[in-house]
Amino acid sequence: MMCLLVSSLAMAQQMRGAQIKNNTVALNVKDYGATGNGTTSDYRTIQNAVNRSNALITIPNGTYLIDTPITVHDVSNLRITGNSGATLQGTKHMVFILGVNCNNVEIDGVAFSTTAADSTTVDYYGLISDTSAFTNVYIHNCSFTAPHCQTNGIKVICEHANTASYLTVQNCTFTNIGKMGIELQNHTDTVVYRLNNINISNNYFNNLGTITGQAYGMAISLTGIGKGAVVTGNVVIDPRDIGIECAGWSDVTIANNTIRGQKNNSFSSIHVTDNSFGAYPRRVSVTGNISENLSSPSTVIAILTQNLNDYSITANVVKQAGGTNIGLFTSYGGVVSGNSLTGGTSTVAGGGILFTGSSYNLVSGNFLDMSVNPAYAIAIYYNASGSTNSTNNTVEPDNVMRMNSTGISFQQAAGGVNNTLSLGDDPLHATDADYTVARSRLYIILPTVTANRFVTVPSAGAYPGESLFIQNSNTSAGFNWSFATGVVTASGAFIGGLTNSTFYQLKSNGQYWVKMN
């Protein structure tokens, strides 16, 4: 049950993108006659300036009307930098096109927008588009908005004979986008990795899929067949459909992203699947992400895998009002470990972790809080077509489950065969006396007390990355439970007294126990 974990830090360092140096020509687009007044077409003047190698192009503050997409091709060592307030405002679905043979191109600090308003025509491109080969493109500190047409922020189509490598999109903002924030696509090959070495990090996405009735609303989509991607540190708010999609890519790390619904909770946070073009993902790590989907319908699965081999889902925090927290569909040889899963309302399928037609997976060290809704914590079934059993999965006894009176810890239904299901420790009930916690991965219930009492937690250094769960059931107004030492808030402030009738999830950072909820 080995799973190849991709180091997000190492890969991010390898894929920093084009940082252009030693430019021999410095140009200002206004020297070419650009007005930046928002009404006069500046397409031709900017086009004349940017299509050259070894150049640093500056776009001063202003709104530059682009009524024909700007196209750069056959260039290398080109940097385009915008001063604060520099906006390229298109009238079509595309504003900027990376053409053939672009190498070492950097775009920094430019706002891309469009006034195009066409909710019926599906556009397969983006405000920045590429349908050709490139190497080492770095897009950072830019913003993208296209609320009234079915286009993307950035779209790369790399198919047929083209290959594209080393794309970095970093510290950009994508707000009110008709379709997707970033889409990278190869739909013609099932064996050739035409997209390679992608870094999408520390971007902000809000309100994706603004066109009512359109098919897609995603922040990030890696689709077709590609290899080598780090998607990390992004914040996604209100995607219409999916937060992050990996459909067919291999060697991918999806780490430390936050995906949250504020006005839309009908989305799925992370999907790692095959696709209709015959590409199957391998070696994918989903770790340290936060998913909050607090009023979703029961059909939504927060983290879903399908036809995936050799993967890990670790240390994610999922709060799901409805549906399923983690769904494993015909997935094999994976590790699901150290996740905190809360909520889920499905009583037909698992509210915590659902297996359908999946085998040889290991589930260990997770916390499943199904106390609010009567969901199954872990359920094992046939796959959707009823043709493949879920077999030889192992559920370790170190999973901690918090259930209500009608919840069921495990359900092994028709199609669940030869699986090892082990119940974890039952909740430990303290008495009206000081209490010492023996180890991590325990669920402890503190009673009402008749004097001030203390809880002593074990050394955090002995259990790095592991969790404790403490429910303070004290209702006395005169006496309290307190932590003796070693427990802090997320900001590092020490916690003394425990609030009455409150549940605490603590996680060791190797030095202290940190309150997570």
C-alpha positions, 0 to 999 in steps of 0.5 A: 500500500505504497503511495508516492507523495509529491513534495509540494515545496520541492516541486514549487521550487522547481517550477518558479516560472520565468523571471526575466533578466538581462532584458536588452530593450526597455519600452513603454507602450505609451511611447508607441502611442497607446492612450489608456483612456478606455475609449480609443483602441490601443490594440495596434500600439500595444501589439507593436510594442510587445511582440519582440524578444529580450524586452521589458515592456511597461504598461502605465496606469490606465484602461487600454481598450483592446478590440482585437486580441493581442498576440505574441509569438516567436518570442523569448525573454519577454517581460510585460509589467503593469503599473498599479491600475494598468488594465487591458479591457477587451471587447471579445472573449480573448484579450491576450494570446500566447502564440507559437514558440513563446519561451521565457515570458513573464506577465506581471501586475496587469488587470485583464477584463472584458466587456463582452456580454454573451451568455449563450455562446460557449467560448473555449478560450480565456482572457489569456489563451494559448493553443500552442507550444511554450516553455517557461511562462510566469503570470503573477500579480494579475487580475481577471474578470469576465462576468457576462460571457462564457470564457475563462481567466486563463485557458491553455489548450495543448493538443495534437503536436504541441507541448507546454512546460513550466507554467506558473500562475501565482498571486493572481485574482480571479473574480466573477468569471463566466466559466473557469478561473484556470483551465489546462486541457489536453483532450486528444492524447491518452499517452502523451503528456503534452502539459508538464510541470505546472505551478498554481499557487497562492491565487484568489478565486471568487464567484466562478461560473457566473452564467446561469445554466452554463455547464462549468464553474470551476476555479482550477481544472487540469483536464485530459492528460498532463503530468507534474502539477502543484496546486497549493495555497489557493483560496476558492470562494463560491465555485458553481460546480467544482473548486479544483478538478484533476481529471486525468493528470498524474503526479499532482499535489493539491495542498493547503487550499481553502475552498468555501461556500459563502452564497453557493454551497452546491459545489464539490471542493476537489475532484480527482477523476479519470475523464471521457478521453481515456486518461487515468490519474496516478500518484495524486496527493490531496493534503492539508486542504480546508473545505467548508460546504455548509448547506449543500444538498445530499448529493455533493461529495466534498473530496471525490476520487474515481478510477485513481491508483496510488494516491493519498488523502491526508490531513484535510479538514472538511465540514459538510452539512450534507452529502459525503465528506470523502468518496472513493469510487473505483479507486485503489491503493490509496491512503486516507489518513489524519483527516477531520470530517464533520457533518454529512447527512446521507443515510443511504451512503457514507456521510464520512467516507464512502467506498464504492467499488474501491479496493486495497485502500487504508483508512487510519487516524481520521476523526469523523464527527457525525454527531449532528446528523444521522449519517454512516461514518464509513460505508462500503458498497458496490460501485455505481453500476453494481458490477465491482465489489469493494474488497480488501480495504483496511479501516484501522482502529485508530480512527476516532468517531463521534456519533449521535444516538442514531448514527452507524459507525460502519456499514458494509453493504452488498458489494463490501467483501473481505474488508477489515473493519476495526472499531476505534476506542470508545469515548473515554469518560473522565471522572470528577477529578483531575484527568491525564490524557494518556496519548493522542487519537483519543476522544475524551468526555469531561463531566460536570465537576464539583471543584475546579479540575485540570486536564493534562495533555501528553507531550505534543512532541511525541505525537506530531501531526496527530489529534486529540478530541475533548468534549467538555460536558460540564454545566456547573456555573461555579467550577470549571475544567482547565488545561494544565499546560501546552494548549494554544489557539491558532495564533499561539495564545495559551488556552487555560479554561475550557468553555462549558458544553464545548467540543475541542479538536486539538492537533499537535504541531510538534511543540504545542497542541493547537485548537483547530475548531 
